[in-house]
Amino acid sequence: MTLGGGNMLPSREGSREGQARIAIIGAGVAGLATAKVLLAAGHDVQVFDKAPNVGGVWSRTRRYPGVTTQSPKAQYSLSDFPMPEDYPEWPTGAQVQAYFAAYATKFGVDRALRLDTEVTAARQTADGWTVETHGGAETFDRLVVANGVFCEPAVPAYPGLDEFTATGGRLCAGSEFHDAEQAREKHVLVVGYGKSACDVTVALSGIAASTDVIARQLLWKVPRKIGGFLNFKMLLLTRMGEALFRYLRLRGVEKFLHGPGNGLRRKMLNSIGSVSVRQFGLDKLGLVPSGQMEDIVRGAIGLATEGFFEGVADGSITVHRDQTVSRLFADNGKPFAELGDGTKLPADLVVCATGFTQGVPFLADDVQQRLFDERGNFMLYRQILPVDVPGLYFNGYNSSFFSPLNAEMAAVWIAADVAGAVPLPDSVAMRQAVVDQLAFLDTATDKHHCRGTKIIPFSMHNVDEVLGDLDVNIKTRIRASHWLNPVDPAAYRDITPTVLRRLAQDVPQPAADLRTSDNV
């Protein structure tokens, strides 16, 4: 690790030498992981969140009925804090929130929390940042934005909403709907076909008078247990599974898979789709998506919700494929929705699982002008560092199958950069790297990358690049084992203490065994 060179800011009066005062906006997994690492590095950290508890999307103020993790518990764990053994393979939202709360307590992050505190503005100054809340303004050396890419729900502006609500109809986002009992004996429409839409649908279908799903586009769903017995993590949450999708830069085995072995690669990937069609009976249900399983990278990669296709088969769930809601209206004093094909459905409750907007409204206009490209994509080097805004970092803007691990490794990168220990290219080269990455994501995902913040399925490529900047990684033989076995975040548990120890010692990096290798 090369130290010095610098992006360090002078310490404020009263701070220890090398200590910075750092504000973090957001107490989800990215904010908590960043706080834990920066506190361990000796910095003065404050974490702001408008929610009353930690967890971000898992907060009790945001989780919807039926929500579980998409990745199994081992893959959704932080490296040095495994989930409890008695948790199920796919923990519930309440369990995940409790896990993050325990993490905050374990590592002393709870003492830095400022919950129920919304940041209304963050302004760059000559020597740092001013963070404003309803309680006043405070100054900081650095600012980390960790409010999350699933923070503000995108709810369509349907015509006729006033007439609809006047007759008792309710329109809400999935993250705003917390009590399944409110759907009892109601006619429910769920708009969307991603994981959250299907989770909500199953949770409500047993008590609602009717449950209709309005799907603009069908998506491929991966079974939790492929063929009824093989955990999907054995195929898709391995380095081999990730390598089945072409990345910007091919390395090692990837060159074979996307070259001479391309036919084999496609058969491996699309065979999962064939299994899904048979396992869920999609032909009989009329729910076979267009294209092939290989196309999942172009949309949302969704784990199938247990009970969803079974509900379609038994009639408790009705899916209207290739349809949208064209308007809301009232008929004889009751709320209805009309679809694009003219179908009219009773709709006491319309739950929109239609995605999120990735916004940072608290950042001043002059900062936002330097943060985005001309299309509104975030210009973030390594998904972390704005090219043109010194002293500002992002974490959690790398949505992946291994979001906690990606956030944790990004936190280590941030700590190293605060210490001036990341050998950054010049601004021209950084900007070009971001432009190239966005152009690649445009092609790979057909521009479905949430303004540059979704890196699925390239989770481990991001980890390798972040750690490559620090010239550190886990041992080659362990990474090699992750080609055939699911990636284990616990294998990365020594990364944070290793990097922080080197930062404290201010010595060049030793131990060739920890270096990155492009061969696996």
TIGUNU-273029 format. One record per residue (C-alpha): x, y, z; residue in one letter. Coordinates in steps of 0.5 Angstrom, whole numbers, m for minus. Each point is the difference from the previous one (the first is absolute). Last residue first. Layout:
% residues N
R:xx:yy:zz:res
R:X:Y:Z:A
...
This chain:
% residues 520
R:xx:yy:zz:res
R:m17:m32:m21:V
R:6:2:m5:N
R:m1:8:2:D
R:4:m1:6:S
R:m1:5:6:T
R:5:0:5:R
R:m1:m3:7:L
R:6:m5:m1:D
R:5:5:m2:A
R:0:2:7:A
R:3:7:1:P
R:m4:7:m1:Q
R:4:6:1:P
R:0:3:7:V
R:m4:5:3:D
R:m1:m4:7:Q
R:m7:3:1:A
R:m2:m1:m7:L
R:3:m7:0:R
R:m4:m2:6:R
R:m6:3:m3:L
R:1:m4:m7:V
R:1:m7:4:T
R:m6:1:5:P
R:m4:1:m6:T
R:2:m5:m4:I
R:0:m6:5:D
R:m8:m1:0:R
R:1:m1:m8:Y
R:m1:m8:1:A
R:m7:1:4:A
R:m3:3:m7:P
R:0:m7:m2:D
R:m1:0:m8:V
R:m4:m6:m2:P
R:4:m7:m1:N
R:3:m1:m7:L
R:4:6:m2:W
R:0:2:7:H
R:5:m5:1:S
R:5:4:m4:A
R:m1:6:4:R
R:2:m4:6:I
R:6:m3:m4:R
R:2:7:m2:T
R:0:3:7:K
R:m4:6:2:I
R:1:6:m3:N
R:5:6:1:V
R:3:5:m5:D
R:m5:6:2:L
R:m2:2:m7:D
R:m1:m8:m1:G
R:m4:0:6:L
R:m5:4:m3:V
R:1:m3:m7:E
R:m1:m7:3:D
R:m6:2:4:V
R:m4:3:m6:N
R:2:m6:m4:H
R:m3:m4:5:M
R:m7:3:0:S
R:0:0:m8:F
R:m7:m3:0:P
R:m3:5:2:I
R:4:7:0:I
R:m6:4:1:K
R:2:8:1:T
R:1:2:m7:G
R:m6:4:m1:R
R:m5:m6:3:C
R:4:m5:m5:H
R:m6:m1:m5:H
R:4:3:m6:K
R:m1:m6:m4:D
R:4:m4:6:T
R:6:m2:m4:A
R:0:5:m5:T
R:m1:6:5:D
R:4:m3:5:L
R:6:0:m5:F
R:m1:7:m1:A
R:m1:2:7:L
R:7:m4:1:Q
R:4:4:m5:D
R:m3:7:2:V
R:2:m2:7:V
R:7:m2:m2:A
R:1:6:m5:Q
R:m2:5:6:R
R:6:m4:4:M
R:5:1:m5:A
R:m2:8:m1:V
R:0:1:8:S
R:7:m3:1:D
R:1:m8:2:P
R:m1:m1:7:L
R:5:m3:4:P
R:m4:m1:7:V
R:3:1:6:A
R:m1:7:1:G
R:m3:m1:7:A
R:m7:1:m2:V
R:1:m4:m6:D
R:2:m6:4:A
R:m6:1:5:A
R:m5:1:m7:I
R:3:m7:m3:W
R:m1:m4:7:V
R:m7:3:0:A
R:m1:m2:m8:A
R:2:m7:3:M
R:m5:0:5:E
R:m6:2:m5:A
R:2:m5:m5:N
R:0:m5:5:L
R:m7:2:3:P
R:m3:0:m7:S
R:2:m7:m2:F
R:m5:m1:m6:F
R:2:7:m2:S
R:m2:8:1:S
R:6:4:m1:N
R:m2:7:2:Y
R:0:m3:7:G
R:6:5:2:N
R:1:7:m3:F
R:5:5:2:Y
R:1:7:0:L
R:7:4:2:G
R:1:2:m7:P
R:m6:1:m5:V
R:3:m1:m7:D
R:1:m8:m1:V
R:m5:m2:5:P
R:3:m6:4:L
R:m4:m6:2:I
R:m3:m4:m6:Q
R:8:m2:m2:R
R:0:7:m3:Y
R:m7:3:1:L
R:m3:5:m6:M
R:m8:m2:2:F
R:m4:0:m6:N
R:m5:6:m1:G
R:1:0:m8:R
R:5:5:0:E
R:4:m3:5:D
R:m1:1:7:F
R:4:3:6:L
R:3:6:m2:R
R:m7:3:m1:Q
R:m2:m3:6:Q
R:5:4:4:V
R:m2:7:m2:D
R:m7:m2:1:D
R:1:m2:8:A
R:m1:m7:2:L
R:m6:m1:4:F
R:m4:m3:m6:P
R:5:m6:m1:V
R:m4:m4:m5:G
R:0:m7:m2:Q
R:m8:m1:m2:T
R:m3:m7:2:F
R:m3:m5:m3:G
R:m7:m2:m2:T
R:m3:m4:6:A
R:m6:4:0:C
R:m6:m2:4:V
R:m7:1:m2:V
R:m5:m1:5:L
R:m8:0:0:D
R:1:m2:m8:A
R:m6:m3:m4:P
R:3:m1:m7:L
R:m2:3:m6:K
R:4:m4:m6:T
R:0:6:m6:G
R:7:m3:m3:D
R:4:5:4:G
R:m3:m2:6:L
R:m5:4:4:E
R:m1:0:7:A
R:m6:1:5:F
R:m2:3:6:P
R:m7:0:2:K
R:m6:5:0:G
R:m3:m3:m5:N
R:6:0:m4:D
R:6:4:2:A
R:6:1:m4:F
R:8:m2:m1:L
R:3:1:m6:R
R:5:m4:m6:S
R:2:m5:5:V
R:5:m4:m4:T
R:0:m7:m4:Q
R:5:m5:m3:D
R:m3:m6:5:R
R:m6:1:4:H
R:2:m5:6:V
R:m6:m3:4:T
R:2:m2:7:I
R:m5:m5:4:S
R:m2:m4:m6:G
R:4:m6:2:D
R:5:0:m5:A
R:2:7:1:V
R:0:m1:8:G
R:5:m6:m2:E
R:4:5:m4:F
R:1:5:6:F
R:0:m5:5:G
R:8:1:2:E
R:2:6:m4:T
R:5:m1:m6:A
R:6:3:1:L
R:1:6:m5:G
R:5:3:m4:I
R:m3:6:m2:A
R:1:2:m8:G
R:6:0:m5:R
R:4:m5:4:V
R:m6:m5:0:I
R:1:m1:m8:D
R:4:m6:1:E
R:m6:m3:3:M
R:m3:0:m7:Q
R:m5:5:m4:G
R:m7:1:2:S
R:m3:m2:6:P
R:m3:m6:1:V
R:m7:1:4:L
R:m5:m3:m4:G
R:m2:m4:7:L
R:1:m7:m4:K
R:6:3:m3:D
R:3:2:6:L
R:m1:m7:4:G
R:4:3:6:F
R:6:m6:m1:Q
R:m1:m1:m7:R
R:1:8:m2:V
R:5:1:5:S
R:4:m6:m2:V
R:0:3:m7:S
R:3:6:3:G
R:5:m3:4:I
R:2:m4:m7:S
R:1:7:m3:N
R:6:2:4:L
R:4:m7:m1:M
R:m2:0:m7:K
R:3:7:m1:R
R:6:m2:3:R
R:1:m6:m4:L
R:m1:4:m6:G
R:5:5:2:N
R:5:m4:1:G
R:5:2:m5:P
R:m1:7:2:G
R:m4:3:5:H
R:1:m6:5:L
R:7:m1:m2:F
R:2:8:1:K
R:m4:m1:7:E
R:5:m5:2:V
R:5:5:1:G
R:m2:7:m1:R
R:m5:4:m4:L
R:m1:7:1:R
R:m7:3:m1:L
R:m3:m6:3:Y
R:m4:m5:m4:R
R:m5:m5:4:F
R:2:m7:1:L
R:6:3:5:A
R:m5:2:5:E
R:m2:m8:1:G
R:7:m2:0:M
R:1:5:5:R
R:m5:m3:4:T
R:m7:2:2:L
R:m3:m2:m6:L
R:1:m7:0:L
R:1:m3:7:M
R:m4:6:2:K
R:m6:m3:m3:F
R:m1:m5:5:N
R:m1:m7:m3:L
R:m6:m4:2:F
R:m6:2:m3:G
R:3:0:m7:G
R:3:6:1:I
R:m2:2:8:K
R:m1:7:1:R
R:m3:0:m7:P
R:3:6:m5:V
R:m6:4:m3:K
R:1:3:m7:W
R:m4:7:m1:L
R:m7:1:m3:L
R:m1:7:m2:Q
R:m5:5:1:R
R:m2:m5:6:A
R:m7:2:3:I
R:m1:m5:6:V
R:m7:m1:2:D
R:m2:m2:7:T
R:m7:m1:2:S
R:m4:0:6:A
R:6:1:4:A
R:2:m5:6:I
R:4:m5:m3:G
R:3:4:m6:S
R:3:5:4:L
R:7:m3:2:A
R:0:m3:m7:V
R:m1:6:m3:T
R:5:4:4:V
R:5:m5:m1:D
R:m1:0:m8:C
R:0:8:0:A
R:7:0:4:S
R:3:m5:m5:K
R:m2:3:m6:G
R:m6:0:m4:Y
R:m3:7:1:G
R:m7:3:2:V
R:m4:m4:5:V
R:m7:1:0:L
R:m4:m2:6:V
R:m8:m1:1:H
R:m1:0:7:K
R:m2:m5:5:E
R:6:1:5:R
R:5:5:m4:A
R:1:4:6:Q
R:2:m6:4:E
R:6:m1:m4:A
R:3:6:4:D
R:6:4:m3:H
R:m1:3:m6:F
R:4:6:m1:E
R:6:m4:m3:S
R:m5:m3:m5:G
R:m2:7:m3:A
R:m7:2:1:C
R:m7:1:m3:L
R:m6:0:4:R
R:m7:0:m2:G
R:m5:2:5:G
R:m5:4:m5:T
R:3:6:0:A
R:7:m4:m1:T
R:m2:m2:m7:F
R:m3:7:m2:E
R:6:3:2:D
R:5:m5:m3:L
R:m4:1:m7:G
R:7:0:m4:P
R:5:m4:3:Y
R:7:3:2:A
R:4:m6:0:P
R:3:m1:7:V
R:8:0:0:A
R:2:m2:7:P
R:6:4:4:E
R:5:m4:3:C
R:2:m6:m4:F
R:6:3:m2:V
R:3:1:7:G
R:1:6:4:N
R:7:m1:1:A
R:3:6:m2:V
R:7:1:4:V
R:2:7:1:L
R:7:3:2:R
R:3:5:5:D
R:m7:1:4:F
R:m3:7:2:T
R:m7:0:4:E
R:m7:3:m2:A
R:m6:0:4:G
R:m5:m4:3:G
R:m5:m1:m6:H
R:7:m2:m3:T
R:5:3:m4:E
R:7:m3:m2:V
R:5:5:m1:T
R:6:m3:m4:W
R:8:0:m1:G
R:5:6:0:D
R:m2:5:m5:A
R:m8:m2:1:T
R:m4:m6:m3:Q
R:m7:1:2:R
R:m4:m6:2:A
R:m8:1:1:A
R:m6:m2:4:T
R:3:m6:3:V
R:m5:m4:4:E
R:1:m2:7:T
R:m5:m5:3:D
R:7:m4:1:L
R:7:4:2:R
R:4:m6:1:L
R:7:0:2:A
R:m1:m4:7:R
R:m3:m5:m4:D
R:6:m1:m5:V
R:4:m3:6:G
R:2:m7:m3:F
R:m5:m5:3:K
R:m6:6:1:T
R:0:1:m8:A
R:0:m7:m2:Y
R:m5:m2:5:A
R:m5:6:m3:A
R:2:m3:m7:F
R:m2:m7:2:Y
R:m6:2:3:A
R:m2:3:m7:Q
R:2:m6:m3:V
R:m5:m4:4:Q
R:m6:5:m1:A
R:1:m1:m7:G
R:0:m7:0:T
R:6:m4:m1:P
R:1:m5:m6:W
R:4:m6:3:E
R:m4:0:6:P
R:3:4:6:Y
R:2:m5:6:D
R:8:1:m2:E
R:0:7:1:P
R:2:4:m5:M
R:8:1:m1:P
R:4:6:3:F
R:7:0:m3:D
R:m2:0:m8:S
R:m7:3:0:L
R:m5:m4:m1:S
R:m5:m1:m6:Y
R:4:m5:m3:Q
R:0:m5:6:A
R:m8:2:1:K
R:m2:m2:m7:P
R:m1:6:m6:S
R:m6:2:m1:Q
R:m2:2:7:T
R:m7:0:3:T
R:m6:4:m1:V
R:m7:m3:1:G
R:m3:7:2:P
R:3:6:m2:Y
R:7:3:4:R
R:0:8:0:R
R:m1:2:7:T
R:2:m6:3:R
R:7:1:m3:S
R:2:m5:m4:W
R:1:5:m6:V
R:5:4:4:G
R:2:m5:6:G
R:0:5:6:V
R:m6:2:4:N
R:m4:7:1:P
R:1:1:m8:A
R:2:7:m2:K
R:8:m2:1:D
R:6:3:1:F
R:6:m3:2:V
R:6:4:4:Q
R:7:m2:0:V
R:6:3:3:D
R:6:m4:m3:H
R:5:m6:3:G
R:0:m5:m6:A
R:m4:m4:4:A
R:m6:5:0:L
R:1:1:m7:L
R:m1:m8:m1:V
R:m6:0:4:K
R:m3:6:m3:A
R:1:m2:m7:T
R:m3:m7:2:A
R:m6:4:3:L
R:m1:4:m6:G
R:0:m5:m5:A
R:m4:m5:4:V
R:m6:5:1:G
R:1:6:5:A
R:0:6:m5:G
R:4:6:m1:I
R:7:0:3:I
R:4:6:3:A
R:7:m1:1:I
R:5:4:5:R
R:7:m1:m2:A
R:6:m3:4:Q
R:7:0:m3:G
R:2:3:6:E
R:m5:0:6:R
R:m6:5:m1:S
R:0:7:5:G
R:1:4:m6:E
R:m3:m3:m7:R
R:5:m5:m3:S
R:3:2:m7:P
R:m3:m3:m6:L
R:3:m6:m3:M
R:0:m2:m7:N
R:7:m2:m1:G
R:6:m2:m2:G
R:1:m5:6:G
R:0:m7:0:L
R:1:m5:m5:T
R:m3:m7:2:M
